[in-house]
């Protein structure tokens, strides 16, 4: 995650440079917190919540302790409960599955679009129409376990929005809640015919979850997250859930959690938020350079496709190759960092063995898991560094 000592090397991620550039302002936040003892629930949290809600074009933002908290609280607030089924994808970080499981619901996985790595609306429709039925009370029930399907969690993976219009249409048809997992998509946009124009990731579902883990496009200096929504009642419920179920101190309406966003992280995020659009554009510029290079010179490297009606913020720049291990070993030998997101899909993880999935159940997800590799991507990435990465990729392919 840090700059490499080899002058010809390229780190996978550079978290040092932006913090060095903003050091004075970040230190001021720390000094203010120390001087006022405003560590939890201070005006700094409310200030960031207002600013991030406006950035996402949402009415409400509720700061929480992590992206996992954000997902869990959003699901609970829309009414997901024990004995429900929630439909999502398997090629995501385990927090997506954990948030569902920890409400007492069962994750149900559908396959993805091979070119975008995101939820395939056709696979979702196929599942809802062929593996579920509507009962006499109008509830959608799974054939396999007799569970009520209550929600869909589309994951805006790698910084690219899911094709949301058909998902929103299916959700309305079957009376399902939609919780966007926008943990990697701060500032990404999607042109929705259904909603009448360009919309921010995090503004299209009933509620949405963001992570501010340090490596994210908008990262805290520790753990942090947020829920965005346009529903005032949901916002109030999530505020209670994050703070032990209390509306006022020591008066608890429900049994809640300790999932508050601390003031120090909120202050750091407020310093960084004005730079997010610029940083995202720098990522898009770097991604376009990679894509143009690989399209013109390399036949065996295929970048994840950006939808024509979406603007990715390239939290990660992901390509598919035939021999990932060989490529990564070669790049590592010359001090070029890479990542794999994610090598084992959730439905095949030991943690979810109880769900009963087998190899071959989600063939596209499984194929992608064995071939995707993330190349260096961050706002401060220079063209000269990208050229070294791209040349090394080409050299590795020529050695076959």
Phi, psi and omega per residue, in radians:
X1 nan -0.156 -3.068
X2 -1.991 2.882 -3.113
X3 -1.048 2.488 -3.128
X4 -1.434 2.624 3.100
X5 -1.355 -0.406 3.094
X6 -1.313 2.064 -3.061
X7 -1.096 -0.383 3.104
X8 -1.677 -0.069 3.089
X9 -1.385 2.881 3.116
X10 -2.377 2.065 3.132
X11 -1.222 2.652 3.068
X12 -1.122 -0.644 -3.090
X13 -2.598 2.408 3.119
X14 -2.020 1.804 3.089
X15 -1.690 -0.125 -3.086
X16 -1.403 -0.825 -3.030
X17 -1.013 -0.877 -3.117
X18 -1.113 -0.570 3.117
X19 -1.283 -0.560 3.056
X20 -1.164 -0.699 -3.138
X21 -1.162 -0.546 -3.090
X22 -1.831 0.213 -2.974
X23 -0.959 -0.809 -3.083
X24 -1.046 -0.755 -3.118
X25 -1.235 -0.638 3.112
X26 -1.185 -0.691 3.103
X27 -1.143 -0.624 3.085
X28 -1.063 -0.689 3.083
X29 -1.052 -0.796 3.128
X30 -1.070 -0.798 -3.130
X31 -1.090 -0.673 3.122
X32 -1.121 -0.747 3.120
X33 -1.096 -0.730 3.129
X34 -1.156 -0.667 -3.087
X35 -1.273 -0.523 -3.074
X36 -1.826 -0.186 -3.024
X37 1.008 0.494 3.107
X38 -1.572 1.421 -3.039
X39 -1.737 -0.540 -3.084
X40 -2.333 2.253 3.033
X41 1.171 0.478 -3.113
X42 -1.492 3.028 3.070
X43 -0.982 -0.401 3.128
X44 -1.061 -0.637 3.123
X45 -1.186 -0.812 -3.138
X46 -1.106 -0.661 3.115
X47 -1.087 -0.800 3.125
X48 -1.155 -0.711 3.140
X49 -1.028 -0.771 3.120
X50 -1.094 -0.766 -3.088
X51 -1.178 -0.731 -3.105
X52 -1.283 -0.604 3.046
X53 -1.030 -0.774 3.131
X54 -1.129 -0.704 3.137
X55 -1.061 -0.677 -3.124
X56 -1.528 0.040 -3.103
X57 0.982 0.775 3.111
X58 -2.124 2.764 -3.131
X59 -1.333 -0.538 -3.016
X60 -2.404 2.524 2.951
X61 -2.327 2.319 3.123
X62 -2.106 1.944 3.138
X63 -1.270 2.386 -3.124
X64 -2.377 -3.141 -2.983
X65 -1.323 -0.388 -3.095
X66 -2.902 2.960 3.037
X67 -1.138 -0.576 3.094
X68 -1.120 -0.790 3.035
X69 -0.982 -0.762 -3.102
X70 -1.031 -0.805 3.124
X71 -1.121 -0.823 -3.101
X72 -1.083 -0.834 -3.094
X73 -1.148 -0.661 3.121
X74 -1.120 -0.759 3.121
X75 -1.105 -0.786 3.117
X76 -1.090 -0.702 -3.067
X77 -1.186 -0.533 3.116
X78 -1.487 -0.021 3.030
X79 1.819 0.154 3.058
X80 -1.167 2.345 -3.041
X81 -2.538 3.090 -3.141
X82 -1.001 2.359 -3.140
X83 1.599 -0.049 3.073
X84 -1.517 2.932 2.944
X85 -2.091 2.427 3.104
X86 -2.183 2.234 -3.047
X87 -1.621 2.270 3.096
X88 -2.621 -2.831 3.127
X89 -1.998 2.856 -3.067
X90 -1.700 -0.383 3.136
X91 -1.574 1.377 -3.122
X92 -2.757 2.936 3.054
X93 -1.182 2.632 -2.999
X94 -1.089 -0.342 3.124
X95 -0.970 -0.579 3.112
X96 -1.071 -0.830 3.114
X97 -1.205 -0.692 -3.133
X98 -1.050 -0.768 -3.107
X99 -1.049 -0.666 3.107
X100 -1.210 -0.894 -3.096
X101 -1.048 -0.650 -3.056
X102 -1.348 -0.112 2.920
X103 -1.487 -0.158 -3.035
X104 1.680 -0.061 -3.137
X105 -1.490 2.975 -3.123
X106 -1.914 2.160 3.038
X107 -1.202 2.358 3.036
X108 -2.147 2.223 -2.999
X109 -1.831 2.394 2.981
X110 -2.048 2.778 -3.054
X111 -1.351 3.022 -3.003
X112 -2.037 2.928 3.009
X113 -1.352 2.205 -3.029
X114 -1.134 -0.543 -3.061
X115 -1.439 -0.426 -3.112
X116 -1.929 -0.305 -3.071
X117 1.203 0.110 3.138
X118 -1.757 2.902 3.124
X119 -0.836 2.280 3.105
X120 -1.550 1.965 -3.128
X121 -1.009 -0.521 3.122
X122 -1.200 -0.683 3.090
X123 -1.184 -0.646 3.068
X124 -1.092 -0.813 3.139
X125 -1.086 -0.725 3.116
X126 -1.046 -0.743 3.116
X127 -1.115 -0.829 -3.080
X128 -1.139 -0.599 -3.061
X129 -1.529 -0.519 -3.039
X130 -1.897 -0.370 -3.093
X131 -1.990 0.166 3.119
X132 -2.447 2.802 3.070
X133 -2.453 2.671 3.097
X134 -1.577 2.205 -3.115
X135 -1.513 -3.074 -3.042
X136 -1.150 -0.354 3.115
X137 -1.623 0.098 3.117
X138 1.434 0.209 3.141
X139 -1.583 2.529 3.087
X140 -1.528 2.120 -3.032
X141 -2.073 2.338 3.104
X142 -1.274 2.485 3.078
X143 -1.219 -0.633 -2.971
X144 -1.253 -0.675 -3.054
X145 -2.255 0.008 3.120
X146 1.163 0.555 -3.110
X147 -1.719 2.582 3.068
X148 -1.344 2.183 3.026
X149 -1.404 2.087 -3.040
X150 -1.970 -0.379 -3.036
X151 -2.735 2.819 3.028
X152 -2.143 2.373 3.070
X153 -2.086 1.590 3.004
X154 -1.325 2.390 -3.088
X155 -1.873 2.072 3.082
X156 -1.381 1.379 -2.941
X157 -1.327 2.499 3.063
X158 1.123 0.149 -3.128
X159 1.755 0.023 3.140
X160 -1.830 2.281 3.098
X161 -1.117 2.529 2.981
X162 -1.192 2.710 3.006
X163 -1.231 1.650 -2.894
X164 -1.439 -0.543 -3.027
X165 -0.949 -0.906 3.141
X166 -1.146 -0.521 3.107
X167 -1.212 -0.750 3.098
X168 -1.107 -0.638 3.119
X169 -1.154 -0.752 3.111
X170 -1.139 -0.688 3.133
X171 -1.097 -0.725 3.118
X172 -1.164 -0.704 -3.112
X173 -1.090 -0.682 -3.065
X174 -1.830 0.178 3.067
X175 1.022 0.854 -3.132
X176 -1.905 2.571 3.052
X177 -1.455 2.575 3.100
X178 -2.064 2.070 3.059
X179 -1.958 1.945 3.111
X180 -1.310 2.260 2.936
X181 -1.596 1.655 -3.117
X182 -1.811 0.445 -3.024
X183 -1.101 -0.339 3.116
X184 -2.008 0.252 -2.902
X185 -2.271 0.619 -3.138
X186 -1.079 1.970 3.092
X187 1.626 -0.073 3.075
X188 -1.202 2.638 -3.113
X189 -2.306 2.748 -3.073
X190 -2.474 2.306 3.090
X191 -1.517 1.947 -3.078
X192 -1.847 1.965 3.017
X193 -1.118 -0.619 -3.105
X194 -1.123 -0.668 -3.077
X195 -1.750 -0.022 2.968
X196 1.489 0.573 3.054
X197 2.554 -2.978 3.124
X198 -1.201 2.313 3.140
X199 -2.260 2.549 3.115
X200 -1.318 2.462 2.928
X201 -0.994 2.291 -3.082
X202 1.746 0.007 -3.120
X203 -2.096 0.083 -2.993
X204 -1.851 -0.452 -3.138
X205 -1.568 -3.074 3.047
X206 -1.152 -0.585 3.041
X207 -2.773 2.868 -3.089
X208 -2.488 2.661 -3.105
X209 -2.043 2.368 3.064
X210 -2.143 2.535 2.988
X211 -1.926 2.451 3.027
X212 -2.013 0.556 3.020
X213 -0.907 2.532 -2.966
X214 -0.881 -0.581 -3.095
X215 -1.432 -0.048 -3.116
X216 -1.281 2.895 3.128
X217 -0.968 -0.686 2.944
X218 -2.028 1.804 -3.028
X219 -2.017 2.460 3.022
X220 -1.384 -3.083 3.033
X221 -1.808 0.738 -3.081
X222 2.847 -2.698 -3.130
X223 -1.519 2.446 3.078
X224 -2.973 2.747 3.102
X225 -2.783 3.121 3.119
X226 -2.775 2.674 2.976
X227 -1.944 2.370 2.997
X228 -2.012 2.572 3.141
X229 -2.853 2.795 3.010
X230 -1.845 0.116 -3.084
X231 -1.816 1.959 -3.095
X232 -1.103 -0.648 3.131
X233 -1.164 -0.730 3.076
X234 -1.055 -0.754 -3.134
X235 -1.032 -0.773 3.133
X236 -1.100 -0.727 3.137
X237 -1.126 -0.682 -3.134
X238 -1.209 -0.642 3.071
X239 -1.058 -0.668 3.086
X240 -1.195 -0.769 -3.106
X241 -1.054 -0.673 -3.088
X242 -1.268 -0.300 -2.997
X243 -2.189 0.930 3.047
X244 1.040 0.442 3.065
X245 1.277 0.329 -3.074
X246 -1.861 2.429 3.004
X247 -1.553 -0.564 2.979
X248 -2.415 2.772 -2.970
X249 -0.996 2.237 3.080
X250 1.301 0.140 3.063
X251 -2.079 1.833 -2.943
X252 -1.886 1.986 3.111
X253 -1.330 -0.630 -3.134
X254 -2.406 2.936 3.008
X255 -1.431 2.021 -3.046
X256 -1.974 -2.593 -3.035
X257 -2.411 2.875 2.953
X258 -1.709 1.590 -3.046
X259 -2.392 0.691 -3.085
X260 -1.432 2.642 2.946
X261 -1.433 2.192 -3.122
X262 -1.420 2.723 -2.997
X263 -1.136 -0.598 -3.124
X264 -1.107 -0.815 3.111
X265 -1.143 -0.685 3.095
X266 -1.041 -0.719 3.110
X267 -1.128 -0.747 3.090
X268 -1.066 -0.750 -3.134
X269 -1.138 -0.635 3.103
X270 -1.125 -0.613 3.067
X271 -1.135 -0.710 -3.043
X272 -1.421 -0.519 -2.999
X273 -0.955 -0.729 3.135
X274 -1.066 -0.319 -3.138
X275 -1.620 -0.145 -2.970
X276 -1.080 -0.781 -3.126
X277 -1.073 -0.726 3.097
X278 -1.113 -0.802 3.137
X279 -1.078 -0.705 3.121
X280 -1.119 -0.686 3.116
X281 -1.161 -0.634 3.072
X282 -1.112 -0.670 3.070
X283 -1.110 -0.764 -3.140
X284 -1.100 -0.685 3.111
X285 -1.119 -0.764 3.114
X286 -1.121 -0.716 3.126
X287 -1.105 -0.690 3.130
X288 -1.127 -0.655 3.103
X289 -1.084 -0.869 3.099
X290 -0.958 -0.867 -3.042
X291 -1.095 -0.743 3.118
X292 -1.103 -0.725 -3.126
X293 -1.112 -0.887 -3.066
X294 -1.199 -0.552 3.121
X295 -1.166 -0.565 -3.047
X296 -1.630 -0.375 -2.987
X297 -2.133 -0.376 -2.979
X298 -2.170 2.210 3.136
X299 -1.591 -0.339 -2.985
X300 -1.936 0.298 3.051
X301 -2.162 2.122 -3.090
X302 -2.113 2.053 3.141
X303 -1.362 2.620 3.024
X304 -1.058 2.287 -3.019
X305 -1.383 2.415 3.021
X306 -1.566 2.269 3.105
X307 -1.070 2.527 3.138
X308 -1.130 -0.409 3.134
X309 -1.865 0.532 3.121
X310 -2.460 2.669 3.044
X311 -2.160 1.810 3.133
X312 -1.264 2.643 3.033
X313 -1.853 0.165 2.971
X314 0.807 0.993 2.933
X315 -0.945 -0.656 3.036
X316 -2.325 2.586 2.975
X317 -1.879 1.944 -2.941
X318 -2.009 2.320 3.047
X319 -2.163 2.787 3.065
X320 -1.939 2.284 -3.136
X321 -2.325 2.815 -3.078
X322 -1.397 -0.500 -3.111
X323 -2.296 1.389 -3.054
X324 -1.108 -0.775 -3.082
X325 -1.074 -0.710 3.112
X326 -1.096 -0.792 -3.130
X327 -1.095 -0.816 -3.105
X328 -1.127 -0.683 3.124
X329 -1.108 -0.731 3.128
X330 -1.125 -0.805 -3.133
X331 -1.128 -0.698 3.120
X332 -1.098 -0.574 -3.104
X333 -1.167 -0.375 3.098
X334 -1.994 0.393 2.989
X335 1.129 0.717 3.001
X336 -1.941 2.129 -3.065
X337 -1.412 2.558 3.048
X338 -2.445 3.007 3.055
X339 -2.511 2.888 3.048
X340 -2.240 2.065 -3.086
X341 -2.272 1.531 0.262
X342 -2.450 2.476 -2.981
X343 -1.265 -0.484 3.123
X344 -2.209 1.965 3.139
X345 -1.136 2.726 -3.006
X346 -1.010 -0.665 -3.048
X347 -1.183 -0.227 3.107
X348 -1.927 0.105 3.106
X349 -1.312 2.544 3.092
X350 -0.987 -0.619 -3.111
X351 -1.077 -0.421 -3.111
X352 -2.023 0.409 3.098
X353 -1.005 -0.561 -3.103
X354 -1.112 -0.336 -3.120
X355 -1.308 -0.298 3.009
X356 1.491 0.237 3.108
X357 -1.303 2.684 -3.135
X358 -2.221 2.813 2.998
X359 -0.985 2.357 -3.140
X360 1.714 -0.191 -3.125
X361 -1.206 -0.592 3.124
X362 -2.222 1.358 -2.937
X363 -1.088 -0.659 -3.120
X364 -1.223 -0.789 3.081
X365 -0.978 -0.790 -3.104
X366 -1.173 -0.667 3.113
X367 -1.143 -0.742 3.120
X368 -1.124 -0.685 -3.106
X369 -1.048 -0.442 -3.112
X370 -1.639 -0.098 -3.026
X371 -2.229 -0.262 -3.073
X372 -1.407 2.540 3.064
X373 -2.536 2.429 -3.129
X374 -1.737 2.220 3.130
X375 -1.629 2.868 3.128
X376 -0.893 2.309 -3.130
X377 -2.705 2.072 3.045
X378 -2.911 2.811 -3.022
X379 -1.046 -0.591 -3.067
X380 -1.510 0.090 3.131
X381 -1.088 2.252 -3.097
X382 -1.692 2.691 3.136
X383 -1.019 -0.681 3.130
X384 -1.069 -0.655 3.090
X385 -1.191 -0.748 3.116
X386 -1.082 -0.655 3.126
X387 -1.093 -0.694 3.102
X388 -1.126 -0.724 3.106
X389 -1.085 -0.877 -3.072
X390 -1.120 -0.717 3.107
X391 -1.092 -0.668 -3.141
X392 -1.187 -0.666 3.076
X393 -1.073 -0.799 -3.133
X394 -1.113 -0.729 3.116
X395 -1.063 -0.722 3.137
X396 -1.105 -0.700 -3.138
X397 -1.194 -0.630 -3.124
X398 -1.208 -0.424 -3.106
X399 -1.311 -0.185 -3.083
X400 -1.163 nan nan
